[in-house]
Amino acid sequence: MQLFRFAADCGATGALALAVSLAVPATGHARPDTRAMSCSEAAALVTTHGAIVLGTGPDIYDRYVSQLRFCSGFEQLKPEWVKTRDNPQCFVGYTCYVPTRDQNSR
């Protein structure tokens, strides 16, 4: 089974470029940081995307969703507030969590 087909004029240069591209890890996009945006901008990102990972502090991030359909299985919604440029307690949406038996009995 042939995985790659190189053009005849690629030669060693093409093979080297492929090897380098496979060896270098892909860099992801920087996640949006709620501290650098307004409350309405952060909430709009969650609403527009439905589910998005937002940075909320140095090396702190979480996945926020707009509706239960973006959660899986037996997960439920938990309202979340984050710090934004203009609001220290901005409601952006929800996180998904799996309820435990203890949480249901209260």
N, C-alpha and C positions, 0 to 999 in steps of 0.2 A: 504494500500500500504506500503510495507516494503522498507525503503530507504537503510538500512545497514544490512548486515548479518555478524555476528561475528562467528568466529570458536568457538567451544565448549570450547577449552582450553584457549581462550583469557580472558574470564571472565571480572571482574572489571578493570583489568589492561588495556585491549584492549579498553574498553569504556572510561577510563580516558585518554589514549593516543589520542583517536579520539577527545575527548572534548577539550583537550589542543591544538591540531593541528588546530582545527576550531576557537579557541579563539585567537590564536596568529596571527597577521596580516602577510601576506606574504611580504617578503622584495624583492624589485625589484633589478635588476642588476644595478650597477652604470653606468651611461651614460658616454660614452667616452668624454674626455675633450680635446678640440682642442688645448688648450694652452700647453698641454704636448706632442703633436705630431707634426711631420713635416707637411708642407703644402701638400706634396704629399700623406702622410698617411691619412690625413683628407679627401682630395678629393677622395681618393681610397675607403674609407668607404662609402661615399655617392654613388659613382658609383657602388660598389659591392652590396650594400643592396637595392639600388633604392630609399629608403626612410628610414631615420634614425634620431633619436633625438640625438643631440650633445650638450654637455655643452660648453659654450663659455666664462664663467666667474663664479665668485662665485654666486651660485643660479640663473644663467642665462642659458637658454637653448632654443632651437628651433628645429623644424622639418625641415630637409633639404632633397630635392629630386633631382634626376638626370634627370627626364623627366616629361612632362605634364601628362602622364598616371598615375602618383602617386598622382595627385590632384583630386578633385572631383567637380562635377557640373559645375558651371560657373567660377571656379577658373582659374587663369592664373599664369604664372611663373614670379618670380622676382629674378634677380641674387643677390647672397649674397656673401659677403667677410667677413671672420672672422680672428681673431688673432690666429696664431699658434706659435709654438716654434721658428720657423725660419723665419716667415713672418707676419708682422702686418696687412697685407691686402691680405689674401689668398682666392682666389675664390674656394669655395667648391662645389657649385651647386646652387640650387634655393630654394626659399620658395614658397608656394602656397598662393595666396591671391585672394579675391573677388574684382574685380574692381568696382568702383562706377561710377555714371553718370558723376561726376565732372572730374574724371581721364580720361574718354573716350572723353571728349569734348576738351581736350588740344591738 
